[in-house]
Amino acid sequence: MERSAWHRLGNEGSLICRSEHVSDDPIFQNAYAWMKSSMIQAGLPAPAADASPWWCWVRRDENHPGPYTEDYAGPDDPVVLQLSIPSHLVVLSCFDLWHFVLNRWYVGASEADEHEFVLAWGNSKEDMNTSPALEERLQNSWSAIFELDQNKVDMGRFEAKSIQGCFWILQCDHVVGVMESAKLDSYQHPHQLLENGMEESLDQAAEDG
């Protein structure tokens, strides 16, 4: 997060991410709306009508629990927070399958199921009239991103999956460490994180959150 937001968190004790900070690209707007709805269905109601989830890494890659420096290319003057969040406050999902939501791809239960859906979807597009039933089927398929021990789509074994977390309120009490983003590994050179001693803290955060 940006350093200014970290300072604000220290002053206020907790922060809610507002939807005005979400990209106005329809791809992100629609995907975030779906995630918000999924969190509410999971028993985590939004704390405010304009609230947007906070996102965190639980495990970036196999044998590399924390993020890479490339993950922080957007924010100005970012810092990295190590969090320990109670599990009942976080919704976990597969980072790779999240791209199916962003791109509005169907998560098929099998190759035959995927082929049948693509054919039906293509025909509806030709008719310029996507049926509500097909749209519902598409969005229902995305629930696979929460089934971390399942493999509807070949995203590798569980231990190798990149896992992200979403939660509503960032609380100062949940911060167990802070580090400069410049100290993170590059994606091409994943060694520095262990030297910086973050592995143990992030493993604990993954267990708690």
Secondary structure, DSSP 4 states (H G I P E B T S, - for coil): -BHHHHHHHHHHSEEEEEGGGS---HHHHHHHHHHHHHHHHTT---SSTTEE-EEEEEESBTTB-SPPGGGGSSSSSBEEEEE---GGG-EEEEHHHHHHHHTT----SSHHHHHHHHHHHHHHHHTT---HHHHHHHHHHGGGGG-TT--SS----GGG--EEEEESEEEGGGEEEEEEGGGSPBTTBTTHHHHTT-HHHHHHHHHH-
